[in-house]
Amino acid sequence: MQDNKTFLSMLSNVLNTDGFYFCTDYDLTHTQQRLSNTSPDFQEMSLLERADQRFVWNGNLLREITAQPELHKFAFPVIHGFIVMKPCCINGKVFEWILISRRSCFRAGVRYYVRGIDSEGHAANFVETEQIVQYSNARASFVQTRGSMPFFWSQRPNLRYKPKPQISADTNHMDGFRRHFETQVLIYGKQVILNLVNQKGSELPLEQAFAKMVNGMENGFIKYIAFDFHKECSKMRWHRLQILVDGVSDMQDEFGYFMVSSDGKVTSEQSGTFRSNCMDCLDRTNVIQSLLARRSLQSQLQRMGVLHVGQKIEEQADFEKIYKNAWADNANACAKQYAGTGALKTDFTRTGKRTHWGLVMDGWNSMIRYYKNNFSDGFRQDSIDLFLGNYTVDETDGLTPLHMQKDWKFLLLPVIMVVAFSMCIICLLMAGDTWTETLAYVLFWGMASALTAAFIVFNGREFVDAPKLVQKEKMD
């Protein structure tokens, strides 16, 4: 009974997370371009049958209904991510601007426990983001993707602020890497990889490994671009992001976007996508995606006749406010679902410039991320695995993984550290008969506190909240 209460609380944890969407008369799992390239038979299928399984988060819950075609009309696929739809006006012309982010349910999980890819080539935190604009029966769509660096690496919580990433040394990376990009090319066309990680420190080996594998594939449909986001934008030089946007402008023009004229005729299709990533595929990634999406929207609105020749979106104050806030909200939604807090750097996305208050808020969010990633993400990971069917409750087995108990010392040592530190403070406040006596007490309790803390940090992985339902090896 206690286990069932825990399992129910896990399901509630997932369902209480913001960002679940469904629609009764529109297929939210597919982009405009994919929907336009379907056959009449496909269009007659139920939403459940035709859905892109990468983005159906309630697939496990619907498994019994899926096996009974006569029930399909009663079930709707649910996506997880972010959707905003805004009526906008420029030059007196009213149009609808839509942003949809679809999180993949394959290799889904939380920030530090799910990194890299699995053997099938599914990348962690993979998100397909589609920007749609509709005006006078015409519509246009621009699609981008993000996802963890697609090879086998991990970054387990260990009580340190930033655990050192580890690249698997005994795994054939190229098989999964090739599967990932062959799938991406099949679905989206040509790929331009924008790797925004630091090109120094602990992130450098990941960048080098990524570049080496792309070169090893020798695939003409894949281009790799490394851009050290933090180095380029250091000392508040955020205008330097334009270097990257200008550098890929020719490729963006080549890829184009999907567009349907007011008479229903497809006038252009998108032939490739930008696949952006940083370490988490959240903060830096979202900033770059919003800039590329604006450039695409500029062209679309001009072709539709909403923008006059020579007009810039940046000059439309009312629309710019809607646009920037929506992309910042998108960042927050994806970040809360993966990292447990709102996104960083959203002050730039909202205002176009970095502020000191934004830095303070980033520090606060980083502190909350640290706590959640170390002390609550194991439960969150278990919740997602249970919800998606990665773990199935066996009612015939009386002993579930929830009963795994840690060694006594891992429960006792934190208590000893807190007591020793408290005694050290008390000794400082309540001095002994002589200063030497006071110093002796402070040194004793201070040393006990420091040694206990050092032991805890050294064995950090044993003290964090780790997942219990799915074996750790399956998440490497």
C-alpha positions as CSV (number, residue, x, y, z in Angstrom):
1,M,0.0,0.0,0.0
2,Q,2.9,2.4,0.8
3,D,4.5,1.6,-2.5
4,N,1.2,2.3,-4.4
5,K,1.0,5.7,-2.6
6,T,4.5,6.5,-3.8
7,F,3.7,5.4,-7.4
8,L,0.6,7.6,-7.3
9,S,2.6,10.6,-6.1
10,M,5.0,10.0,-9.0
11,L,2.2,10.1,-11.5
12,S,0.8,13.2,-9.9
13,N,4.3,14.8,-10.0
14,V,4.3,14.4,-13.8
15,L,0.7,15.4,-14.4
16,N,1.2,18.5,-12.2
17,T,4.1,19.7,-14.5
18,D,3.0,22.5,-16.8
19,G,3.1,22.0,-20.5
20,F,0.7,19.2,-21.6
21,Y,-1.4,20.0,-24.6
22,F,-4.0,18.2,-26.8
23,C,-6.3,19.2,-29.6
24,T,-9.4,17.4,-30.9
25,D,-9.3,18.6,-34.5
26,Y,-5.6,19.3,-35.2
27,D,-2.5,17.1,-35.2
28,L,-0.2,18.8,-32.7
29,T,2.5,16.1,-33.1
30,H,3.4,17.0,-36.7
31,T,4.7,20.2,-38.4
32,Q,2.8,22.0,-41.1
33,Q,5.2,20.6,-43.7
34,R,4.8,17.0,-42.6
35,L,1.0,17.4,-42.6
36,S,1.0,18.8,-46.1
37,N,3.1,15.9,-47.4
38,T,0.6,13.2,-46.3
39,S,-1.6,11.0,-48.4
40,P,-5.5,11.1,-48.3
41,D,-5.4,7.7,-46.5
42,F,-3.2,9.3,-43.7
43,Q,-5.6,12.2,-43.4
44,E,-8.5,9.9,-42.8
45,M,-6.8,8.1,-39.9
46,S,-7.6,9.0,-36.3
47,L,-5.2,11.5,-34.5
48,L,-4.0,8.6,-32.4
49,E,-3.0,6.5,-35.3
50,R,-1.3,9.2,-37.3
51,A,0.6,10.9,-34.5
52,D,4.4,11.1,-34.5
53,Q,5.2,8.7,-31.7
54,R,8.3,10.8,-30.6
55,F,5.9,13.4,-29.1
56,V,3.0,11.3,-27.7
57,W,3.5,11.5,-24.0
58,N,0.4,9.6,-23.1
59,G,1.2,6.6,-25.4
60,N,1.8,4.3,-22.5
61,L,-1.5,5.3,-20.8
62,L,-3.3,4.6,-24.1
63,R,-1.7,1.3,-24.9
64,E,-4.9,-0.8,-24.3
65,I,-7.0,1.7,-26.3
66,T,-4.4,1.6,-29.1
67,A,-5.0,-2.2,-29.5
68,Q,-8.7,-1.5,-30.2
69,P,-9.3,0.5,-33.4
70,E,-12.9,1.1,-32.6
71,L,-11.9,3.2,-29.5
72,H,-9.3,5.4,-31.3
73,K,-11.8,8.2,-31.9
74,F,-12.1,8.6,-28.1
75,A,-8.4,9.1,-27.5
76,F,-6.2,12.1,-28.3
77,P,-2.4,12.2,-28.3
78,V,-0.9,14.6,-25.7
79,I,2.3,16.5,-26.3
80,H,4.6,18.0,-23.7
81,G,6.4,21.3,-24.2
82,F,5.0,24.7,-24.9
83,I,2.4,26.4,-27.1
84,V,1.6,30.1,-27.5
85,M,-0.9,31.6,-30.0
86,K,-1.0,35.4,-30.3
87,P,-3.1,37.6,-32.6
88,C,-0.7,40.4,-33.7
89,C,-1.0,43.5,-35.8
90,I,1.6,45.3,-38.0
91,N,0.8,48.1,-40.4
92,G,-2.9,47.5,-39.6
93,K,-2.8,43.9,-40.8
94,V,-3.9,41.3,-38.2
95,F,-2.1,38.0,-38.3
96,E,-1.7,35.0,-36.0
97,W,1.7,34.1,-34.6
98,I,2.2,30.7,-33.1
99,L,5.1,28.9,-31.3
100,I,5.0,25.2,-30.6
101,S,7.7,23.2,-28.8
102,R,7.4,19.4,-28.8
103,R,9.5,17.5,-26.3
104,S,10.4,14.0,-27.3
105,C,9.2,11.2,-25.0
106,F,12.2,9.0,-26.1
107,R,15.1,9.3,-23.7
108,A,13.1,11.7,-21.6
109,G,14.1,12.7,-18.1
110,V,15.8,15.3,-16.0
111,R,19.0,17.3,-16.5
112,Y,21.8,15.3,-15.0
113,Y,20.4,11.8,-15.1
114,V,19.6,11.9,-18.8
115,R,22.4,13.1,-21.1
116,G,23.7,12.1,-24.6
117,I,21.9,9.4,-26.5
118,D,20.7,5.8,-26.2
119,S,21.6,2.8,-28.4
120,E,18.7,3.7,-30.7
121,G,20.1,7.2,-31.4
122,H,17.5,9.1,-29.3
123,A,19.0,12.2,-27.8
124,A,18.2,13.5,-24.4
125,N,16.1,16.7,-24.1
126,F,15.2,16.6,-27.8
127,V,12.8,19.4,-28.7
128,E,11.3,20.3,-32.0
129,T,10.2,23.9,-32.1
130,E,7.9,25.2,-34.9
131,Q,7.1,28.9,-35.5
132,I,3.9,29.4,-37.5
133,V,2.5,32.6,-38.9
134,Q,-1.0,32.8,-40.6
135,Y,-2.3,35.8,-42.5
136,S,-5.3,36.0,-45.0
137,N,-5.5,32.2,-45.5
138,A,-1.7,32.0,-46.2
139,R,0.6,30.4,-43.6
140,A,4.3,29.8,-43.1
141,S,6.3,27.6,-40.8
142,F,9.9,27.5,-39.7
143,V,11.3,24.5,-37.7
144,Q,14.3,24.1,-35.5
145,T,15.5,21.3,-33.2
146,R,17.6,21.0,-30.1
147,G,19.0,18.0,-28.3
148,S,21.8,16.7,-26.2
149,M,25.2,16.1,-27.8
150,P,24.4,12.7,-29.5
151,F,27.0,10.4,-28.2
152,F,27.4,8.4,-25.0
153,W,28.3,10.8,-22.1
154,S,27.1,11.4,-18.6
155,Q,27.3,14.0,-15.9
156,R,26.1,12.4,-12.7
157,P,25.2,14.6,-9.7
158,N,27.8,14.3,-7.0
159,L,27.1,17.4,-4.7
160,R,29.6,19.5,-6.7
161,Y,28.1,22.6,-8.3
162,K,29.1,21.5,-11.8
163,P,29.9,17.7,-12.0
164,K,32.6,16.9,-14.6
165,P,31.2,15.4,-17.8
166,Q,32.4,11.9,-18.6
167,I,32.6,10.5,-22.1
168,S,32.1,6.7,-22.2
169,A,35.4,5.1,-23.0
170,D,34.2,1.5,-23.7
171,T,31.3,2.3,-26.1
172,N,31.1,2.4,-29.8
173,H,29.8,6.0,-30.2
174,M,29.5,6.0,-34.0
175,D,26.6,3.5,-34.2
176,G,24.2,5.6,-32.1
177,F,25.6,8.8,-33.5
178,R,25.0,7.7,-37.1
179,R,21.5,6.4,-36.2
180,H,20.7,9.8,-34.7
181,F,21.7,11.9,-37.7
182,E,20.4,9.5,-40.3
183,T,17.0,9.8,-38.7
184,Q,17.4,13.6,-38.5
185,V,18.3,13.9,-42.1
186,L,15.4,11.6,-43.1
187,I,12.9,13.7,-41.2
188,Y,14.2,17.2,-41.5
189,G,16.7,17.2,-44.4
190,K,20.1,18.8,-44.2
191,Q,21.5,19.5,-40.7
192,V,23.5,22.4,-39.5
193,I,24.7,21.7,-36.0
194,L,25.3,24.8,-33.8
195,N,27.3,23.6,-30.8
196,L,27.3,26.5,-28.3
197,V,29.4,24.8,-25.5
198,N,32.6,26.4,-24.0
199,Q,35.7,25.6,-25.9
200,K,37.8,25.3,-22.7
201,G,37.6,23.6,-19.4
202,S,35.3,20.6,-18.8
203,E,33.2,21.3,-21.8
204,L,36.1,21.2,-24.3
205,P,36.4,17.4,-24.6
206,L,32.7,17.2,-25.5
207,E,33.0,19.8,-28.2
208,Q,36.1,18.0,-29.6
209,A,34.4,14.6,-29.6
210,F,31.3,16.0,-31.3
211,A,33.4,17.6,-34.1
212,K,35.5,14.5,-34.5
213,M,32.4,12.3,-35.0
214,V,30.8,14.6,-37.5
215,N,34.0,14.6,-39.5
216,G,34.1,10.8,-39.2
217,M,30.7,10.4,-40.7
218,E,31.7,12.2,-43.9
219,N,28.1,13.1,-44.6
220,G,27.5,16.0,-47.0
221,F,24.1,16.6,-45.5
222,I,25.6,17.5,-42.1
223,K,27.6,20.6,-41.3
224,Y,29.2,21.4,-37.9
225,I,29.7,24.9,-36.4
226,A,31.2,25.5,-33.0
227,F,30.5,28.8,-31.4
228,D,31.8,29.5,-27.9
229,F,28.7,31.4,-26.6
230,H,30.1,32.4,-23.2
231,K,33.5,33.6,-24.6
232,E,31.9,35.6,-27.5
233,C,29.4,37.2,-25.2
234,S,31.6,37.8,-22.2
235,K,31.6,41.2,-20.5
236,M,28.0,41.8,-21.7
237,R,29.0,41.8,-25.4
238,W,25.7,40.2,-26.4
239,H,25.7,42.0,-29.8
240,R,28.3,39.5,-30.9
241,L,25.6,36.9,-31.3
242,Q,25.0,38.5,-34.6
243,I,28.3,37.1,-35.7
244,L,26.8,33.6,-35.6
245,V,23.5,34.7,-37.1
246,D,25.3,36.4,-40.0
247,G,27.6,33.4,-40.4
248,V,24.8,31.0,-41.0
249,S,22.5,33.3,-43.0
250,D,23.4,31.8,-46.4
251,M,22.5,28.3,-45.1
252,Q,19.3,29.6,-43.6
253,D,18.3,31.2,-46.9
254,E,19.2,27.9,-48.6
255,F,17.0,25.9,-46.2
256,G,14.1,28.3,-46.6
257,Y,10.8,27.6,-44.8
258,F,7.4,26.0,-45.5
259,M,4.9,28.3,-47.0
260,V,1.3,28.0,-48.4
261,S,-0.3,30.8,-50.4
262,S,-3.8,32.1,-49.7
263,D,-5.2,29.8,-52.4
264,G,-3.8,26.7,-50.7
265,K,-0.8,26.2,-53.0
266,V,2.5,25.1,-51.4
267,T,5.0,27.8,-52.6
268,S,8.1,26.7,-50.7
269,E,9.4,23.9,-48.4
270,Q,12.1,23.8,-45.7
271,S,14.9,21.6,-46.9
272,G,17.0,21.6,-43.7
273,T,17.1,22.5,-40.0
274,F,19.4,24.0,-37.5
275,R,20.1,21.6,-34.6
276,S,21.3,23.7,-31.7
277,N,22.7,22.6,-28.4
278,C,24.6,23.7,-25.4
279,M,25.2,21.5,-22.3
280,D,21.6,21.4,-21.3
281,C,20.0,22.6,-24.6
282,L,18.1,25.2,-22.7
283,D,19.5,28.7,-22.0
284,R,22.1,29.4,-24.7
285,T,20.2,27.3,-27.2
286,N,16.9,29.2,-26.8
287,V,18.6,32.6,-27.3
288,I,20.1,31.5,-30.6
289,Q,16.9,29.8,-31.8
290,S,14.9,33.0,-31.1
291,L,17.3,35.0,-33.3
292,L,17.2,32.6,-36.2
293,A,13.4,32.4,-36.0
294,R,13.1,36.2,-36.1
295,R,15.2,36.2,-39.3
296,S,12.9,33.7,-40.9
297,L,9.8,35.5,-39.8
298,Q,11.1,38.7,-41.3
299,S,11.2,37.1,-44.7
300,Q,7.8,35.4,-44.3
301,L,6.0,38.6,-43.3
302,Q,7.5,40.5,-46.2
303,R,6.3,37.8,-48.6
304,M,2.8,37.9,-47.1
305,G,2.7,41.6,-47.5
306,V,2.4,42.3,-43.8
307,L,5.8,44.1,-43.6
308,H,6.6,46.8,-46.2
309,V,9.9,46.7,-48.1
310,G,12.7,47.9,-45.9
311,Q,10.8,47.5,-42.6
312,K,12.3,45.4,-39.8
313,I,10.6,43.3,-37.2
314,E,12.8,45.0,-34.5
315,E,11.2,48.3,-35.3
316,Q,7.7,47.0,-34.6
317,A,7.6,47.7,-30.8
318,D,4.3,46.0,-30.0
319,F,5.1,42.8,-31.9
320,E,8.7,42.7,-30.6
321,K,7.4,42.7,-27.1
322,I,5.0,39.8,-27.8
323,Y,7.8,37.9,-29.7
324,K,10.5,38.2,-27.1
325,N,8.2,37.4,-24.2
326,A,6.9,34.3,-26.0
327,W,10.4,33.0,-26.7
328,A,11.4,33.7,-23.1
329,D,8.3,31.8,-21.9
330,N,9.3,28.9,-24.2
331,A,12.7,28.8,-22.6
332,N,11.2,28.8,-19.1
333,A,8.8,26.0,-19.9
334,C,11.5,23.7,-21.4
335,A,13.9,24.5,-18.6
336,K,11.3,23.7,-15.8
337,Q,10.5,20.4,-17.5
338,Y,14.2,19.3,-17.8
339,A,16.2,21.2,-15.2
340,G,13.5,22.0,-12.6
341,T,13.7,25.8,-12.7
342,G,13.1,28.6,-15.2
343,A,15.7,29.3,-17.9
344,L,18.7,31.5,-17.5
345,K,19.5,34.5,-19.8
346,T,15.8,35.2,-20.4
347,D,16.4,38.9,-19.7
348,F,18.2,39.1,-23.0
349,T,15.5,37.2,-24.8
350,R,12.8,39.5,-23.3
351,T,14.6,42.8,-23.7
352,G,17.4,42.3,-26.2
353,K,20.0,43.2,-23.7
354,R,21.7,41.6,-20.6
355,T,21.0,43.3,-17.3
356,H,22.6,43.1,-13.8
357,W,19.2,42.1,-12.4
358,G,19.1,39.3,-14.9
359,L,22.5,38.1,-13.6
360,V,21.1,38.1,-10.1
361,M,18.0,36.1,-11.2
362,D,20.3,33.6,-13.0
363,G,22.3,33.1,-9.8
364,W,19.1,32.4,-7.9
365,N,17.8,30.0,-10.5
366,S,21.2,28.3,-10.5
367,M,21.0,27.8,-6.7
368,I,17.6,26.2,-7.0
369,R,18.8,24.0,-9.9
370,Y,21.7,22.8,-7.7
371,Y,19.4,21.8,-4.9
372,K,16.8,20.1,-7.2
373,N,19.5,18.3,-9.3
374,N,21.1,16.9,-6.2
375,F,18.2,16.2,-3.8
376,S,15.0,15.8,-5.7
377,D,15.7,14.8,-9.3
378,G,15.9,11.1,-8.6
379,F,12.2,11.1,-7.7
380,R,11.5,13.2,-10.8
381,Q,13.3,10.8,-13.0
382,D,11.5,7.9,-11.5
383,S,8.2,9.7,-12.0
384,I,8.9,10.2,-15.7
385,D,10.0,6.6,-16.2
386,L,6.9,5.3,-14.5
387,F,4.6,7.6,-16.5
388,L,6.1,6.7,-19.9
389,G,6.2,3.0,-19.2
390,N,10.0,2.7,-18.9
391,Y,9.3,1.0,-15.6
392,T,6.3,-1.3,-15.1
393,V,4.9,-2.1,-11.7
394,D,4.8,-5.9,-11.1
395,E,2.0,-6.5,-8.7
396,T,3.2,-10.1,-8.1
397,D,6.5,-9.0,-6.8
398,G,6.3,-7.9,-3.2
399,L,9.7,-6.1,-3.3
400,T,10.0,-3.1,-5.5
401,P,13.2,-1.0,-6.1
402,L,11.7,1.6,-3.8
403,H,12.9,-0.5,-0.9
404,M,16.5,0.0,-1.7
405,Q,18.1,1.3,1.4
406,K,21.4,3.2,1.7
407,D,24.1,2.2,4.1
408,W,23.7,3.6,7.6
409,K,26.7,5.9,7.3
410,F,25.1,7.8,4.4
411,L,22.1,8.6,6.6
412,L,24.1,9.3,9.8
413,L,27.0,11.4,8.5
414,P,24.9,14.4,7.3
415,V,23.5,14.5,10.8
416,I,27.0,14.4,12.4
417,M,28.1,17.2,10.1
418,V,25.2,19.5,11.0
419,V,25.7,18.8,14.7
420,A,29.4,19.4,14.6
421,F,29.0,22.7,12.6
422,S,26.3,23.8,15.1
423,M,28.5,23.1,18.0
424,C,31.3,25.1,16.4
425,I,29.0,28.1,16.1
426,I,27.8,27.7,19.7
427,C,31.4,27.5,21.0
428,L,32.2,30.8,19.2
429,L,29.1,32.5,20.7
430,M,29.5,31.0,24.2
431,A,33.2,31.4,24.9
432,G,34.9,29.2,27.5
433,D,36.7,30.3,30.6
434,T,39.9,31.1,28.6
435,W,40.5,31.9,25.0
436,T,42.6,28.7,24.6
437,E,39.7,26.6,25.9
438,T,37.4,28.3,23.4
439,L,39.9,27.8,20.6
440,A,40.2,24.1,21.5
441,Y,36.5,23.6,21.3
442,V,36.1,25.5,18.1
443,L,39.0,23.6,16.5
444,F,37.7,20.2,17.6
445,W,34.1,20.8,16.3
446,G,35.3,22.6,13.3
447,M,37.7,19.8,12.4
448,A,34.9,17.2,12.9
449,S,32.6,19.3,10.7
450,A,35.2,19.8,8.0
451,L,36.3,16.1,7.9
452,T,32.7,14.9,7.7
453,A,31.9,17.4,4.9
454,A,35.0,16.3,3.0
455,F,34.0,12.6,3.3
456,I,30.5,13.5,2.1
457,V,31.7,15.5,-0.9
458,F,34.3,12.8,-1.8
459,N,31.5,10.2,-1.9
460,G,29.0,12.7,-3.3
461,R,27.2,10.3,-5.6
462,E,26.0,8.2,-2.6
463,F,24.4,11.2,-0.9
464,V,22.3,12.6,-3.8
465,D,18.8,11.6,-4.6
466,A,19.3,9.0,-7.4
467,P,16.6,7.2,-9.5
468,K,15.5,3.8,-8.2
469,L,13.1,2.4,-10.8
470,V,15.4,2.2,-13.8
471,Q,18.9,0.9,-13.5
472,K,21.5,3.6,-13.7
473,E,23.4,1.7,-16.5
474,K,20.4,2.1,-18.8
475,M,20.7,5.9,-18.5
476,D,24.4,6.1,-19.4
